[in-house]
Amino acid sequence: MVTGLGATAASFVGGRSAYGASWHGPQPRLLASDLALPAAFTVDLPLPTVLKAISAEPSVDRYDLEVRSSRLEILPGFQTTAWGYNGLFPGPTFETRAGRPTSLTLRNELPVPIAHHLHGAHASPESDGYPTDLILPTGFNGHIHADKRAVTSQVSRIYQYPNDQRAAMLWYHDHRMDFTGPQVWRGLVGMYLIRDDEDLNSPLPLGEFELPLLICDRSFEGDGNFKYPSLDPELKGQMGVEHLFMGGVLGDVVLVNGAPWPRFAAAQTLYRLRLLNASNARWYELQFEANGHRLPFTKIGTDGGLLRSPVRKDSILLTPGERADIVVDFSMLSLGSTATLTNRRAHGRMSQVMRFDISRQSKPSGAIPTFLSDIRPLERSGVSRIRDFHFSYSSRNGWLINNRPFDPERTDADPAFGSTELWRISSDAEHPVHLHGVHFQVANSGWRGHHQAEVSWKDTVPLNAHQRVELLIPFTASRGRYVFHCHNLEHEDMSMMANFEVI
């Protein structure tokens, strides 16, 4: 996959790193834009369009999406060519119900292949978005991998999602092998909400007081187009980024729902914020600042849905691919005051995310119950097998798992359907690790969120440098071939991925 990459380390710019002095490999690097950036908090927060089903049959809701290029105003006064679902960035939001299946017909009108992944879904392998299961555009003559098991489609493909899981915020994005980074950077992201009776019948804020916030960073060319250091600007066949950026690409503009450093006119009441880190490589440690002080908030959920009980927080870490469900109370702030969502892992303008302007009074929008959801911790006594996976960097071979680059035809783990395994995942550097097709619980004491109140279902877990995290994983969703990988998209594109097959 990747050879001859050299040993020169890229410097980390634009934020705090936990790699430590003992790490000498590539680190995420800031990519500077070629234009004057807009002032913060001058653009209103947009809310993504909710996608309507083309038909609602007794047993399934059917949707159509077209992936195409479009021209959008992202930075004020500039037009940006984006790749979007239905031409939008971010793509439209799905609103679905647990237990009610979704059928999605996806059509590719881009000049390159795509692979569609619903991140966090319990989907069959055929609908998971395996990196070589491509939808080819008309007339494409570029390189694709010779994976004997790949299912390649021409122009369109149907994906089936049973939605047979807890209420949660998932998200969808491109997953084309070797090109996930540049294709997500160009706009191929969107949110997918699953709701159930437990969620809808709770007193938590809903409607206008529930805000989905897709957070990402991007950089821009002088003409307003996205800037990305790809070795292959046309994305026809040569994988990877310029050598200085192989540790990960950091943008110098924060976008929330596709708008730079937006503002939102908020009421004096509770808001439920559905947070998603859709960045390629940037980590966020989010907090609220109001009147010169931190404004605490309440964490109520994570990747796989609600926690057992609410947890009071001053800040929350979100690595690429992770989600958090929080409630913030603006009722104690005076009219005309502001609360700024900031990132403690960055400096200067990149430490700013968005601002809430307290501009109106409101009746109470909801409440935070003392009990949220019944989550039972998994027990080690039920484990059938223990596996070890080490995420590391090699100057010769790139980003590796257990010292091997990704090979679509190699099976790295073969858990039995219905079993529960303990995976011990370790690292040399910072890596957010995502498993397809399953949810897991973090088992080791001392990990952030291990205490009882924060027992939760996850699909993405952050690894700090030289850390080991233990995952209890029930393989109960579906049989077949899936991948797990680093969700730093530049690491993923340069081989930090492996297969598991549920048998």
N, C-alpha and C positions, 0 to 999 in steps of 0.2 A: 504493500500500500504506500508507505512513505519511507523513503531512504535518502541518505545523504543530506540531512537537514542542517548539520553543523551544530556547534555547541555554544554559539554566542547568545547570551541572555538578553532579552528585551527588557527595558526598564519599566517599572510600574509607575504610572503617572495618574494623578487625579483622584487618589483615595488611599485609605489605610489598608495595608495588606497584612494577613496573618501568616504569610509564608515563613517569616523568620529569617534570621541571618544565615541559617544552615542551608537554605534553599538557594541554589545558583542557576536554576533553569529559567526558561521563559516565563515572564509574568504579563498579565494584561497591560495593554499600552493604550494611551489616549491618542485618538485620531482627530486632529484639529480640522475644523471646518474652514472653508476658503471664503467665507463671507462674514459680514458683521451680524452677530447674533442678536435676536430681539431681546428687549428688556423683559424681565420676569413679571408675571402676573398682569399682563395686558390683554390676554386672550381668554375668552370664556371657555369653561370646560364643556366639551361636547359629550353627549351620551350616545353610545353606539346604537345603530338601528337594530330593532328586534326583528329577526327573520320570520316571515309568515309561512306556514305550511301551505303547499300547493293543494293538498288534500288531507283531510282527516278521516281516515277510514276506521271501522270498528276496532281493528287490531294494530294499526300503525299510523304514524304521522309522516307524510312524505314532503321532502324539501328538495329544491334545486339550488345549486350554487355554480356560478361561473367564475373561473379564475382568469383574470385579465389585467392588462395594463390600463392605467388611467392617469389623468393629470389632476392633481389635487393641490389646494393651497394649505400647506402645513406650516411654513413660516410666512408671516404676513408679507404680502407683496411679491411672493415667489410662487411659481408653479413647480411641483415635484412630480416626476414620473414614478408612480408607485405600482407594485404588483399587489392586487387586492382580490379578496373574495367578493364577487359582484362589483369589483372595481373600488372597494372601500378599504380604508386603513384607519383603525383596525376593521376587520370584517364584521358582518352582522352577528349579533348575539342570538344564540339558540335559547329558547325557554321551553324546557321539557319537563315531563312528570316521571318520577320513578316508576318502573314497571310498565311504562308505555313505550313501545319501541319507536325508533326513528329510522327512516330510510332516506339516505341522502344520495342524490345523483350529482356528481361533481364533474364539471366539464372544463378541460384545460385549453384556454385560448392564449396561453403564453408561448414564447418561442422555444421553451426548454421543458424537459420532463418535470413532473411534480410527484410527490408521494404524500398523501394526506394522513396525518396522525391526530387522533383525538386523545390528548394527553390527560391521563387519569381515568380513562374509560375501561370498563370490563367488556372488551370486544373480542370477537373471534380473531384468529390470526389473519383471516382474509380481509378483515375490515380495520385492522390495527394500524396500518400504514407502515409495514415493514420497508426499510430503506430502499430495497431493490424492486418493490412492487410499484412500478412506475405507471403514470398516465402519460403517454407520449403525445406530443402535439403533432399536428399534421405536418408531414415532410421533415421531421427531425432526422438529421444525419450525424449527430454527435456521438460521443462515446457513452455506452451504458455497460454495466458490469455483467459478465457472463455467469450469473447465478442460476444454476439449474432449477432451483425451486421458485424462482421469481415468477410472479403473475403480472405480466405486462399488459396494459390496456391501451387501446388507441382512442385518444380524444376524451373519452368519458369513462366513468366507473361508478358503480353503486356500492355504497357503504351501509352496513346494517349495524345499528347500535341498540341493544336491548334495553339500555337504561336500567338494568337490574342491579341497582346499587343505591347507597344512601344519597340523600340530597347533598349536593356539593357544587362548587364552581370548578368546572374543568376548562380546558382551553384547547384550541386546535391550531395547528401550524404545519408548515411544510416539513417533510422529513426525508427529502431526497438524499441518497447516499453521497457523501463527499461535498454536498452543496447546501446543507441545511442552513449554515451560517449566512451566506449571502442572500438566500431566498427569503429567509425570515426577515433579515435586515431590510429588504426591499418592500416588506409589508404583509407577508403571508402569515397573519396571526388573527385570532378572534376568540371570543369567549362563549362558553357553553354551560348553561345553568341547568342542573337537575333539581327539581323540587319534590318534596313529599309532604304527607299530612303533618308529620311531626314538625317540619320546618314552617309550613304555612299556618299551622294552628298555634304557634308560639306567639308571645307578645312582642317579639323582636320587630324593629322598624321594617316596613315594607313600602312599596310604591315609590313616591318621590323621595322618601327618606332612606332608600337603599341605593347606593351608588356603586356600580362596577367600575373599578379603576385599573386599567391596563397600563402599567408603567414600563417604559423602555427608554433606552438612550440611542441616539443616532447622530451622525455627522453629515455635513452637506457640502457639495461642490459650490463653486462660485455662482453657478446659474440656478441654484436651489435644488438640484437633484441630490439624491442620496449619494454619499461618498463611502466607499468600502474598498479595502486594500486587497481585492481578489487577484490571484495570479491569472485568472481567466475572466476578464470582464464580461464576456458573452456567455459564460457558464456552459460552454459546449462540451468540455471534457477534462480540463486540467484542474484538479482539486487544489484547495489550500489557499493561504493568504501570503502576502509578502512576509519575509522572514522575521522582521521586527515585530510582527503582530501575531505570531503563532501561539503566544500565550493567551490570546483573547483580545478582541477589539472593543474598546471603550469609546462611546460617542461623547461629544461635548455639548449635546442638547438633551435635556430631559423632556420626554413626551408623555403625557397622560391622556389616554384615549385619542392619541394622535395629535394633540395640541401641545405647543411648547410652554412649559411652566404655567399652566392655566390657573385661573381663579374661579371660585364657585360662590355664588350668592347663597349663603346658608341661613337657616332659621335657628332660633334659640331652642334647640331640642336635640334629641338623640338621632344620630345617623349610623346606619349600618354600612360599612365600607367593605366591598369585596375586592381585595388587593391581589394583583397578579404581577409577578416580575417576569416580563417578556423580553428582557434584555438578552443579548448574546453572551455577555461575560460579566456584566456589572453586578456586584452585590449591593444590597440596600439594607442599612440598619435604620429603620424609619422611626421617627418620633414627631410629636406635635410641640410647637413652641407658641406660646400665647402670653402676651404681657411680660416678656422677658423671662418666662419660666416654662418648664415642661408641663404639658397638659397630659395627664395620664389617660389611658383608654382601657377598654376591656377586650381581651381576646376571647372569641367564642367558637372559632373553628379553624381548620387548616385544610390541606389538600383534599382529604377524604370526607369532609363534612364537619358537623358540630362536635365540640368537645363534650366531655361528661358534665363539666360545670365551668362557669366563666372564670377567667383569670385576669387580675389587674396587672397592667403593664405600663412601663415608661417608654419602652422601645421594643421593636420586633425586627428580627433578621429575616430577610427574604432573598434567597439566592435564585439564580435563573431557573425558571420552571415552577418555583414554589408559589403557593397561594396562602393567604391568611384572611380570615373573616373576623372583623373587629367592630366594636361599637364605640363611638366617641360622643361625649356629652358636651354640647355647646350651650346648654341652658344657663350655665354660670357665667358666661361671657356677656359683656354688655353690648348693646347695639352700637355698631360702628367699629367694633374691635375686630381683630383678625386672629386666625390660628394658621400657622404655616407648617405644612408637612415637610420635614427635612430628612436628609440622609447623612447620618453620622459617619459613614464610610467614605465620604467625599469632602472636597474643599471648594471654597469659592462658590461660583454660580452652580456647580454640580452638586452642592450640598442642598440646594433648593429643589423641591419637587412640585408643589402646588400650594395655593393659599385659599383658605376659606374665609370669606368676608361675612361677618355676622350682620345681616341687613334687615331682618324682620323677626317679629314675634310669631309664635306658633303654639297651638295646642300640643300636648304631649304626643309624640309620634309612636310611642311604644315603651317597652320596659325590658330589662334584662332579667330573665328568670334565674333562680338559684340553681336549678337543674336544667340541663340542656338536652342530653341524649344518653342513652344507655350504651356505654362502651365497656366491654369486659377485656381486661388485659390478657394477652396470650401468655401461656405458661411454657417455660423451657422444657417441662416434662413431656410436652407433646411433640417435641422436635424429633424428626426421623433422620435428619442428616445435618452435619455442619460443613459449610464450605467457606473457603478463604479467597478473597479477591483483592489484589493490590493494584492501585491506580498509580502509575509512575511515568516519568519522562526519560527517554533515551535520546542522546544527541544523534545517534545513528538511525533510529527507527521511529522516533516521534513519541506520541502519547499512547500508552500501552495499558492493558489490563493483564495482570499476571505475566508481564514481559512479552506479550504477544499483541500485534496489531489485529484489527478486526478482519475476519474472514467469514463471509456469508455462509460458506459451506462447512464451517467447523462448529460443532456444538460444544459449548463450554460448561454447561450444566444440564442435567436431565432429571429435574424433580418429578416425582410421581403425582398425578392428579389426585387431589384430596389430601395430600400430605402437607405438613408444615416443616419448613427448614429454617435453620439459623445461618445467616450469611454474615461473616465478619469481613467488613470492607475497610481497607486501610489506604493511606495515601502518602505521597511525598509533598504534595502541594495542595492548594485549595481546589476542591472538585465538588460541585453539586451532582449527585448521582441519582439517576431516574431509572426506574424499572417499568417496563411496559406491561399492561395486562393484569397487574396485581396491585394490591395495597398491602402495606406492612406496618408493623409497630416497631419502634426503636426500643431495644431491650436493655442496653447497658446503662447502669447508674452513672450519674455525673453528666450525661448528655443534656443539653438545654431542653427542657420539655419532658424530662423523664418522670418528674414527680406526678403523683396520682391524678391531680386535677387536669394535667395536660396529656394524659394518655390519648392518643389519636391515631387515626389511619392516615398514612402518608403514601405518596408515590415518588417523592423527590426528597433527598436528605443531603444536607451540606456536610462536607468533610473539610475540616481545617487541616493545615499542614501537619504531617506526622501524627495523625489521629486515626483511631480505629472506632468504627461504629458497628454495633451488632443489630441486625434486623431479623425479626421474626416474621416469616412470610408464609401465609397459607396459599397454596396453589389450588384454588377452588373455583376459579372463574371459567377457564376454558383450557382444553388441550391444544398443543401446537407450538409453533416456533415464534419466539419473541426476542427482543433485544433489551439489554440494559447498557447504560452509557453515561458518560459525563455530560451534563447539560450546559457546560461552557461550550458553545456551539463550534468554536474553532478547535477545541480539543476533540470534540466528537467527529468533526469532519476529517481530522487528521488521526483517525484510527482508534480513539479511546471508546470502543464499543465492543460488546460481546454478545453471543447468542445463548439463550436457554430454551430448552424444549420441554414442555410439560407433556409427559407421556402417560 
